[in-house]
Amino acid sequence: MKRSLLVLLFAVSPLLMQAAEAAEATEATEATDNQLIEQAVRDYIESQHKPDAERMARSLDPKLAKRTYWQAADGTQFIMNTDRDTMIKVAQTYNKDGTRFPAQPRVDIKILDVDQRVATVKLTADDWIDYMHLYKNQGSEWKIINVLWQYHDTSRQVSKK
């Protein structure tokens, strides 16, 4: 009986080792993906804090769709769309004079879900929140493809003209 258990133990131990190694590799990949996802989101927000169009461009998919629910000056409401080119211009110009953000801007990144090549993230910044969808491309880069955002104070989401 003891001999049978020893034989079984020796037979199974390589399989257990392989399973443990595979689990460690998966955990390492997940940790790396989380770091890369967070970096893409940081590139997006921090390129607005300190104007950096290249950093913004690096984080965004060419087909970015950024949307919010907005109110026109006449009271009608609509979905306002912003594309990648506009966000790159925002990164170049929005905070050029350095007055749009506090000295220590709020950046709270919560990775809500990751499933292999797609992720959902919530970014809470000083004045707004962004819900983001990212994907991992063939080069293992994480890119932001969708953003749904609003101000914390939604009364600000009104056109002035």
N, C-alpha and C positions, 0 to 999 in steps of 0.2 A: 504494500500500500504506500509506504513512504517512498519507495523507489518510483512508483507511478506518479506520485505528486512531484517529485524532483524532475522527472522527465517532462512532465507537463509544464512545470515552471520554466525549465530551460527552453522548451519549444515556444512558449508564449512570450517570454521576456523580449525577444527582438521585436515582436509586434507591438508590445507596450511601449518600447523605446521609440519606434517609428511613430506611433500615435502621439506620444509626448512631443517629439520633434516637430511634427506637423502642427500641433496646437501652438507651440512656441512660434513657429513661422507665421501662422495666421495672426497671432497677437502682435507680432512685430509689424506685419503688413498693415494691420488696423491702426496701430500707433503712428506709423509713418503717414498713412492716409489722413488721419486726423490732423497731424501737423501740417500737411500740405493743404488741406481744406482750410484750416485756420489761416495759413499764410495767404491764400487767395483772397479770403475775406479781409484780412489786414491790408493787403495791397489795395483793395477797393476803397476802404474807408480812410486809410492813412494817406493815400494819394490825394485825397481831398483836404486833409489837414495841412499837409505840406505839399503844395502843387507838384505833381509828378505824373505827367501824361503817360509815360512809358510803364510806370508801375500799374496804373489803371488798366491800360491796354493788355498787360500781361495777365490780368485776372479775369478778363471778360471774353466770352465767346463772341465771334463776329455777329451772331444772330441774337444777341442779348435783347430781351424784352423786359423793360422795367416799367411797372405800372402803378398807378394809384387812382383812387376815386376822388375826383376833384369837383369843385363848384366854380362855374363861370361867374363873372361879375353880374350877369343878368339873373342869376339864381339857378340856372339849369345845371344839372350834374352830369358828369361824363367820366369815362376812363381816360386818364392822361397817360400817354405812352412816351417813353424815352428810350432811345436806341444807344448802341455802343459808341458811335461817333460823338453823340451829344455828351455822354458820360466822360469821354476822353477830354472834350472841351471843358467840362465842369472841372476835371482834375487840373487843367491848365489855368483856369481863371477864377473859380469860385472863391478861393481863399488867398488870392494873390497878394492882398494887402495884409494878411495875417490876422484879421479881426473877426472872422466867422466862427471860430471855435475858442473855447477857453484854453488856458495854458496847458492844462492836463485834460484833454478831451476824454469823454466817457466812451469806452469801447468794450462792450460785453458780448462775447461770441459764445453762443450755445449751439453745439452740433446736436441737432434733434434726432437725426437718423442717418445712417450710412448703410447702403446695401450694395456691396461690390463696386459698381461704377457710378452710383448716383448718391447724392446726399442732400439733406435739407438742413438749413442753418437759420438761426434767428440772431440777427445783429441788432443790439440796442445801442444807439448812439445818443448824443446829448439831446437832440431835438426830435428824433424819429426812431422808428424801428424798420428793419428790412427783413422780410422772410425771403430766403434765397434757395434756389435749386442749383446744384452744381453737378457736373459729371466729370469723370476721369477719361481723358482722351488716350489715343494709342501711345503717346509719349509719356504716359503716367502723370500728366499735368491735370490739375483740377481747375475747371473753368466755370464761371458763373454764367448761367444761361437765362435764368428767370429771377426777377426781383419784384415782390409786391411790398409796397411801403406805405407808411402814413406817419404824420407828425404825432407826437404824444398828445398835443393839443390840436385835435382835428378841426377846430374853428380856424386854424391857420391855412387850411386847405381850400382857400378861396382866392380866385384871381382878383387883383385890385383894380383892373381896368375893365 
